[in-house]
Amino acid sequence: MAGTPRNVTALRALTDRGWRPQTGIEAAQGNPYYSQRALGRALRTPADPGINLQGWINPYSLTFYQIAVLTAQPVQAFPPNLRRVYLLLQNQGPGNLYINFGQDAVAPTLLQNANCLQLITSQFYEQIGGGSVDSNGFPIASDFVSPDYGSVITDTAGTTLLIGEGVFMIDRWAIALATLRGQ
């Protein structure tokens, strides 16, 4: 039978066995898809082997960059961005970093406290967000990631800050939606 084409429909029929309980709990509770027959059939159908299928289009982009921080005046480390869904800030030393969102950072002195977050050497700060998109492809945030700009100042010359910024790429997502809709 070598060289004969495969009957894909017959092969799929052989592999679709339907729901069977895998544990005693499932046997006692019954088929979870019983009331949703269409969903149950869809979940029982084996996945296509992946031939000529469009893959998942990642709507996110992650960029890492490093900046040198000054001691005399604050530096804007990253710009404001409403599409930011992830932020990682790591002090790469040798001094302390003072970071503020939405206003300039002020290093502490004997007479005043810092108005910001302090990161000691090798310490990091991470904001994890994410979310989903609406039918037009615009992001819907589900967790907090600051959209404000970040201002940084240090107490030791030569201190650097590593920034990892993840953003939602509306353009990439809109193209994928338009392709799926046939526009």
C-alpha positions in Angstrom: 0.0 0.0 0.0 3.0 2.3 -0.1 2.4 5.4 -2.2 -1.4 5.4 -1.8 -2.9 8.7 -0.4 -4.1 8.6 3.2 -7.8 8.9 3.8 -7.7 11.8 6.4 -11.5 11.6 7.1 -11.3 7.9 8.0 -8.2 8.5 10.2 -10.0 11.3 12.1 -13.1 9.1 12.6 -10.8 6.4 14.2 -9.2 8.9 16.6 -12.4 10.6 17.8 -13.5 8.4 20.7 -15.6 10.9 22.6 -15.3 11.7 26.3 -14.3 9.1 28.8 -13.6 9.6 32.5 -10.0 9.8 33.4 -10.4 9.7 37.2 -13.0 8.6 39.7 -14.1 12.2 40.2 -14.8 12.6 36.5 -16.7 9.3 36.5 -18.9 10.5 39.4 -19.5 14.0 37.9 -20.1 12.8 34.4 -19.3 14.5 31.1 -18.5 18.2 31.6 -19.5 18.9 28.0 -22.8 17.1 28.1 -24.9 20.3 28.2 -22.7 22.0 25.6 -22.7 19.3 22.8 -21.2 21.6 20.2 -18.3 22.4 22.5 -17.8 18.8 23.4 -17.6 17.7 19.7 -15.2 20.5 19.0 -12.9 19.5 21.8 -13.0 15.8 20.9 -12.0 16.5 17.3 -8.2 15.9 17.0 -6.1 18.9 16.1 -4.9 19.4 12.6 -1.3 18.3 12.2 -0.3 21.9 11.3 0.1 21.6 7.5 -0.5 24.9 5.8 -1.9 26.6 8.8 -1.3 30.2 9.9 0.5 30.3 13.2 -0.2 32.4 16.3 0.7 36.1 15.8 2.3 37.5 18.9 0.8 41.0 19.6 3.5 41.8 22.1 7.1 43.1 21.7 9.8 43.1 24.5 12.8 45.4 24.3 15.8 45.6 26.7 18.0 48.6 26.9 20.5 50.1 29.3 21.0 53.8 30.3 23.6 55.6 32.4 22.1 57.5 35.3 23.4 60.9 36.4 24.0 62.1 40.0 23.2 65.8 39.5 19.9 65.7 37.7 17.2 63.1 37.0 17.1 61.3 33.7 14.0 60.3 31.8 14.7 56.5 31.6 11.6 55.5 29.5 8.9 57.6 27.8 5.2 57.4 28.6 3.4 54.6 26.8 -0.3 53.6 27.1 0.5 50.3 25.4 3.0 49.2 28.0 2.1 45.7 29.4 5.3 44.8 31.2 8.1 46.7 32.8 11.4 45.5 34.4 13.9 47.8 36.1 17.2 46.5 37.4 19.9 48.4 39.1 23.2 47.2 37.7 25.3 49.2 40.2 27.4 50.4 41.8 25.2 52.9 43.5 21.5 53.2 44.6 18.9 54.2 42.1 15.9 56.4 42.9 13.0 55.9 40.4 9.7 57.8 40.1 6.8 57.5 37.7 5.2 60.6 36.2 7.4 63.2 37.9 11.1 63.8 38.3 12.9 61.7 40.9 14.7 63.4 43.8 17.5 61.7 45.7 17.3 61.9 49.4 19.4 64.4 51.4 19.9 65.1 55.1 17.0 67.5 55.0 14.5 65.7 52.7 13.4 62.2 51.9 13.3 60.8 48.4 9.9 61.0 46.6 10.5 57.7 44.9 11.3 54.1 44.8 14.9 53.1 45.8 16.7 50.2 44.2 20.0 49.0 45.8 22.7 47.4 43.7 21.4 44.3 41.7 17.9 44.8 43.0 15.0 44.8 40.4 11.5 46.1 40.2 8.9 44.4 37.9 5.4 45.3 36.9 3.6 42.5 35.1 0.4 43.3 33.1 -1.2 41.9 30.1 -4.8 41.7 29.1 -6.7 41.1 26.0 -8.1 43.0 23.0 -11.5 44.1 21.9 -13.1 43.3 18.6 -11.3 46.3 17.0 -7.9 45.1 18.1 -7.3 47.7 20.8 -5.8 46.6 24.2 -7.9 46.1 27.3 -5.6 46.1 30.3 -6.2 43.6 33.1 -3.3 44.3 35.4 -1.5 47.4 36.4 1.6 48.6 34.5 2.3 52.3 34.8 1.8 54.2 31.5 3.7 57.2 32.9 7.3 58.1 32.0 10.0 57.0 34.4 12.6 59.4 35.9 15.8 58.1 37.6 18.6 59.6 39.6 21.5 58.0 41.4 23.8 58.7 44.3 27.0 57.2 42.7 28.5 58.1 39.4 28.7 55.2 36.9 25.5 53.5 37.9 23.4 52.0 35.1 19.8 50.9 34.8 18.6 48.0 32.8 15.1 48.4 31.4 12.9 45.7 29.9 9.7 47.1 28.4 6.9 45.0 26.9 4.4 46.8 24.7 1.2 45.7 22.9 1.7 46.2 19.1 -1.6 47.4 17.9 -0.4 47.6 14.3 0.7 43.9 14.2 -2.5 42.8 15.9 -4.7 44.9 13.5 -3.0 43.4 10.5 -3.6 39.9 11.9 -7.3 40.6 12.6 -7.8 42.1 9.1 -6.2 39.0 7.6 -8.4 36.7 9.5 -11.5 38.7 8.6 -10.5 38.6 4.9 -10.2 42.4 4.6 
